[in-house]
């Protein structure tokens, strides 16, 4: 059995991760309660990781495309598209080995802001705190944020926040202007907002609500999220070039703020590909319980957006709220019936950030792929679908 680990200058520029609000679909009275799901909800489960999965030490093992069952020419095409789209780095790993690694202008890029990819890291931190009994996702946030006691937000749970169904106050001006760009203490600002809807009745890409998880983690663990991430994730996974920044007040950021590299993010993706275990054999360590990874990345957390788990984007079929807001801060793109990336397997999932920061994980193929860089142009597009499809086109079937 895997052993457990022991508990142990923001926003120079533009608007970050956009927002999207989706009202509950009409379907009869009582839809709000029915739309809320819990960690015990049924759904497809991720396959058991390949027993031959390799975990990097200080450096990654590498494999040729041919040995990894991939097509080098297709990987080169992907790299050419990524370079044209203003990418700083692209990494593709197969079964824990690096098959493709490119940097522009090269040879190695410095850590950069990953924007809302940070949210997926925050989900991992919450899962670690639950692993150690410091909190439960079914707990009400008000147990850790006393300012919400006796208010309409008193019964919002941690799971509601992870699912982006908290119903907390949101508008473009509030979330992107007042909180993201101007509030020196973003946690205090986010806590002080009101409740706009009952939990579970709307889906909203709400940066402010997710920032409140910083206060939850601090109260539950006694450790600021930035330090907690170093102790529990960056250190154990060997993410030596990663840090989680603080805001102007010194408070940890949890909706953005992750400074990192493609190779470091590939380690985070590999952890999730491996169902929360890091290492193999006697060296295996349980970083996240398998059940938490499953709830985060394999099950839609709400009928309001089938493409969302617990701060991870999914490829589950159903009503899909477009991730356009998360990666462009532009038009949300509305909703549609289908899948986030129709050409990808159902078990695929992603961490996504503003300006086209992508971590794609495809358990069916043992793939973790990462892209960081400037916002891609509209023509030709290089969104999450084009990036993921390009990676999967290189897998020899």
C-alpha positions in Angstrom: 0.0 0.0 0.0 1.3 3.5 -0.7 2.4 5.4 2.4 1.2 8.9 3.1 3.2 12.0 3.2 3.3 13.7 6.6 1.4 16.9 7.1 3.9 19.2 7.2 3.6 41.1 -6.8 0.4 40.0 -8.4 -1.2 40.9 -11.7 1.0 43.2 -13.6 -1.3 42.9 -16.6 -4.6 41.9 -17.9 -7.7 40.4 -16.7 -7.3 36.8 -15.8 -9.6 33.8 -16.0 -12.9 35.0 -17.2 -16.3 34.1 -15.8 -19.4 32.3 -16.9 -22.7 32.0 -15.2 -25.1 29.2 -16.3 -28.6 29.2 -14.8 -30.1 25.8 -13.8 -31.9 24.2 -16.7 -35.7 24.0 -16.4 -36.7 20.5 -15.5 -39.3 20.6 -12.8 -39.5 21.9 -9.3 -36.7 21.1 -6.9 -34.0 21.1 -9.6 -31.6 23.0 -7.4 -31.3 20.3 -4.9 -31.1 17.6 -7.6 -28.3 19.4 -9.4 -26.0 19.3 -6.4 -23.8 16.2 -6.3 -21.5 14.8 -3.6 -18.3 12.8 -3.5 -20.4 9.6 -3.4 -22.1 10.3 -6.7 -21.9 7.6 -9.3 -20.1 7.9 -12.6 -17.3 6.5 -14.7 -14.0 5.8 -13.0 -10.5 6.3 -14.3 -8.6 3.2 -15.3 -5.9 1.9 -13.0 -2.6 3.5 -14.0 -0.2 1.4 -16.1 2.0 -0.6 -13.9 5.0 0.5 -16.0 4.3 4.2 -15.3 7.6 5.9 -14.6 8.1 8.7 -12.1 10.8 11.4 -12.5 13.5 12.0 -9.9 15.4 15.2 -10.3 15.3 14.6 -14.1 12.7 12.9 -16.3 13.3 9.7 -18.2 13.0 10.2 -21.9 11.8 8.0 -24.8 11.9 8.3 -28.5 8.6 8.7 -30.2 8.9 5.3 -31.8 9.6 3.6 -28.5 6.7 5.4 -26.9 4.3 4.4 -29.7 4.1 7.9 -31.1 4.7 9.6 -34.4 7.7 12.0 -34.4 6.4 13.8 -37.5 3.1 14.5 -35.9 4.8 15.8 -32.7 6.9 18.1 -34.9 3.8 19.4 -36.5 2.3 20.1 -33.1 5.5 21.9 -32.1 5.4 24.1 -35.3 1.8 25.0 -34.5 2.7 25.8 -30.9 5.6 27.9 -31.9 3.4 29.9 -34.3 0.9 30.4 -31.5 3.4 32.1 -29.3 4.1 29.2 -27.0 7.0 29.4 -24.6 7.2 25.6 -24.0 5.4 22.4 -24.9 6.0 19.0 -23.2 4.4 15.7 -24.1 4.9 12.7 -21.8 3.8 9.1 -22.4 3.6 6.7 -19.4 5.8 9.0 -17.4 8.6 9.5 -20.0 9.2 12.7 -21.9 8.7 12.1 -25.6 8.6 15.8 -26.7 10.1 18.8 -25.0 10.5 22.2 -26.8 11.1 25.7 -25.6 10.9 29.0 -27.5 13.1 30.9 -28.0 15.0 28.2 -26.1 16.7 26.4 -24.7 14.9 26.7 -21.4 12.2 29.2 -20.4 11.9 30.7 -16.9 8.9 30.0 -14.7 5.8 31.9 -15.8 2.3 32.7 -14.6 0.0 29.8 -15.1 -3.2 31.8 -14.3 -6.2 29.5 -13.6 -4.1 26.3 -13.8 -3.6 27.4 -10.2 -7.2 26.4 -9.4 -6.4 22.7 -10.2 -3.4 22.9 -7.8 -5.8 24.4 -5.2 -8.1 21.4 -5.6 -5.1 19.1 -4.9 -4.3 21.1 -1.7 -7.9 20.7 -0.5 -7.7 17.0 -1.2 -4.5 16.7 0.8 -6.1 18.5 3.7 -9.0 16.1 3.5 -6.6 13.2 3.4 -5.1 14.2 6.7 -8.5 14.9 8.3 -8.1 18.6 8.5 -11.3 19.2 6.6 -14.0 17.5 4.6 -15.4 18.8 1.3 -18.8 18.4 2.8 -17.9 20.9 5.5 -19.6 24.3 5.4 -17.1 27.1 4.5 -18.4 29.0 7.5 -16.7 26.5 9.8 -13.4 28.0 8.6 -14.6 31.5 7.6 -16.6 32.8 10.6 -17.6 35.9 8.8 -20.2 33.8 6.9 -21.9 32.6 10.0 -25.5 33.9 10.2 -25.4 35.1 6.6 -27.0 33.6 3.4 -23.6 32.1 2.7 -23.6 30.1 6.0 -24.4 26.7 4.3 -22.2 27.0 1.3 -19.9 23.9 1.4 -16.3 23.5 0.3 -17.6 21.2 -2.4 -19.9 24.0 -3.7 -16.8 26.1 -4.2 -14.8 23.3 -5.8 -17.7 22.8 -8.2 -18.1 26.5 -9.0 -21.8 26.2 -7.9 -21.4 28.2 -4.7 -23.9 30.9 -5.8 -21.6 33.6 -4.4 -21.9 37.1 -5.7 -20.2 37.7 -9.1 -20.1 40.2 -11.9 -17.5 41.2 -14.4 -16.8 44.4 -12.6 -16.6 42.8 -9.2 -14.6 39.7 -10.1 -12.1 41.1 -12.6 -12.0 44.7 -11.7 -12.5 45.1 -8.0 -11.1 41.8 -6.8 -8.5 40.7 -9.4 -7.0 44.1 -10.3 -7.6 46.4 -7.4 -8.1 44.6 -4.0 -4.8 44.5 -2.1 -6.2 41.8 0.2 -8.1 39.6 -2.2 -9.1 37.0 0.4 -10.7 39.7 2.6 -12.5 41.2 -0.4 -13.8 37.8 -1.6 -15.0 36.8 1.9 -16.9 40.1 2.1 -19.0 39.6 -1.0 -22.6 38.6 -0.8 -24.6 35.5 -1.8 -26.3 35.9 -5.2 -28.1 32.5 -5.5 -28.7 29.4 -3.5 -25.8 26.9 -3.7 -26.2 24.5 -6.6 -28.6 26.6 -8.7 -26.0 28.3 -10.9 -22.6 27.5 -12.3 -20.2 30.4 -12.4 -16.5 30.7 -13.1 -16.0 32.6 -9.9 -12.5 33.7 -9.1 -13.5 35.4 -5.9 -15.2 32.3 -4.5 -12.2 30.1 -5.2 -9.9 32.7 -3.5 -11.8 32.0 -0.3 -10.3 28.5 -0.3 -7.1 30.2 0.8 -8.7 31.2 4.0 -10.2 27.7 4.4 -6.8 26.0 4.0 -5.1 28.4 6.4 -7.8 27.8 9.1 -7.9 24.1 8.5 -4.1 23.4 8.3 -2.6 26.3 10.1 -0.3 26.8 7.1 -0.7 29.5 4.3 -1.5 27.9 1.0 1.8 29.0 -0.6 3.8 27.2 2.1 1.4 24.3 2.1 1.9 23.8 -1.7 5.6 23.8 -1.2 5.5 21.3 1.6 2.9 18.9 0.2 3.2 19.2 -3.6 6.2 21.1 -5.0 8.7 19.4 -2.7 7.5 15.8 -2.8 6.9 15.9 -6.6 10.2 17.6 -7.4 8.5 20.8 -8.8 11.7 22.7 -8.1 10.8 25.7 -10.4 7.3 26.3 -9.0 6.0 28.7 -6.4 2.6 30.0 -5.4 2.5 33.7 -5.1 0.9 36.0 -2.5 -1.1 39.2 -3.1 -0.3 42.7 -1.9 -1.4 41.9 1.6 0.9 38.8 1.8 -2.1 36.4 1.6 -1.7 33.3 -0.6 -3.4 33.3 -3.9 -5.6 30.3 -4.8 -7.4 31.3 -8.0 -4.2 32.2 -9.8 -0.6 32.9 -8.8 1.2 29.6 -9.7 4.6 30.4 -11.3 5.8 27.3 -13.0 7.3 25.5 -16.1 6.0 23.0 -18.5 8.1 20.2 -17.0 6.9 21.0 -13.5 3.3 21.0 -14.6 3.8 17.7 -16.3 4.7 16.3 -12.8 1.4 17.6 -11.4 -0.5 16.0 -14.4 1.4 12.7 -13.8 0.2 12.7 -10.2 -3.4 12.8 -11.4 -2.7 10.3 -14.1 -1.4 8.0 -11.4 -4.6 8.4 -9.4 -2.9 10.4 -6.7 0.1 8.1 -6.1 3.7 9.3 -6.6 6.3 6.6 -7.2 6.0 2.8 -7.6 6.7 -0.3 -5.5 8.1 0.4 -2.1 8.6 4.1 -3.0 4.9 4.7 -3.7 3.5 7.6 -1.8 -0.2 8.5 -1.5 -0.4 12.2 -2.1 -4.1 12.2 -2.9 -6.6 9.4 -2.2 -7.8 7.7 -5.4 -11.4 8.6 -4.5 -10.6 12.3 -4.4 -8.8 12.1 -7.8 -11.9 10.3 -9.2 -14.3 13.0 -7.8 -12.1 15.8 -9.2 -11.4 14.4 -12.7 -13.8 11.6 -13.6 -17.2 12.8 -12.4 -19.2 15.9 -13.4 -19.7 17.8 -10.2 -22.9 19.4 -11.4 -25.6 18.8 -14.0 -25.1 22.5 -14.8 -21.7 21.8 -16.4 -20.9 18.3 -17.4 -17.4 19.5 -18.3 -16.4 20.4 -14.8 -15.2 18.4 -11.8 -13.5 19.9 -8.7 -11.5 22.7 -10.3 -10.6 20.5 -13.2 -12.2 20.5 -16.7 -13.6 17.2 -17.9 -14.6 15.5 -21.2 -17.9 14.1 -19.8 -20.8 14.3 -22.3 -23.7 16.5 -21.4 -24.4 20.2 -21.0 -21.1 21.9 -21.5 -20.3 25.4 -20.3 -17.6 26.7 -22.6 -14.1 27.2 -21.1 -13.7 30.3 -23.3 -14.0 32.6 -20.3 -11.3 30.6 -18.4 -8.7 31.0 -21.2 -9.4 34.3 -22.9 -11.4 36.5 -20.5 -13.6 37.2 -23.5 -17.0 36.1 -24.6 -18.1 33.0 -22.7 -19.3 31.1 -25.7 -22.5 30.0 -24.0 -23.4 26.3 -23.5 -23.9 23.3 -25.8 -24.7 19.6 -25.5 -21.7 17.5 -26.2 -18.1 17.3 -24.9 -15.4 19.8 -24.3 -13.1 18.1 -26.8 -15.2 15.7 -28.9 -12.1 14.1 -30.5 -10.6 13.1 -27.1 -11.5 10.1 -25.0 -14.1 10.5 -22.4 -11.6 10.1 -19.6 -9.5 13.1 -20.6 -9.3 16.1 -18.3 -7.5 19.4 -18.1 -6.2 22.3 -16.0 -6.8 25.5 -18.0 -5.6 29.0 -17.6 -5.9 32.5 -19.1 -4.0 33.1 -22.4 -4.0 29.4 -23.3 -2.2 27.6 -20.5 -3.0 23.9 -20.8 -2.4 20.8 -18.9 -4.0 17.9 -20.7 -4.2 14.4 -19.2 -5.5 11.4 -21.2 -5.5 8.3 -19.0 -6.6 6.0 -21.8 -3.3 6.8 -23.6 -1.0 7.5 -20.7 -0.6 11.0 -21.9 0.3 14.2 -20.0 0.9 17.3 -22.2 1.5 20.9 -21.2 1.6 24.2 -23.1 2.5 27.6 -21.6 2.9 30.9 -23.4 1.3 34.0 -24.8 -2.3 34.0 -25.8 -2.7 32.2 -29.2 -4.1 34.1 -32.1 -7.6 33.5 -33.3 -6.4 32.5 -36.8 -5.2 29.8 -36.9 -6.7 28.8 -33.6 -4.7 26.9 -31.0 -7.2 26.3 -28.2 -7.4 23.4 -25.9 -9.2 21.3 -28.5 -6.5 22.0 -31.2 -3.7 21.3 -28.7 -5.2 18.1 -27.3 -6.1 16.8 -30.8 -2.6 17.6 -32.0 -1.1 15.5 -29.2 -3.5 12.6 -29.7 -2.8 12.7 -33.5 0.7 11.7 -32.6 -0.4 8.5 -30.8 0.1 5.5 -33.1 -3.1 3.5 -33.1 
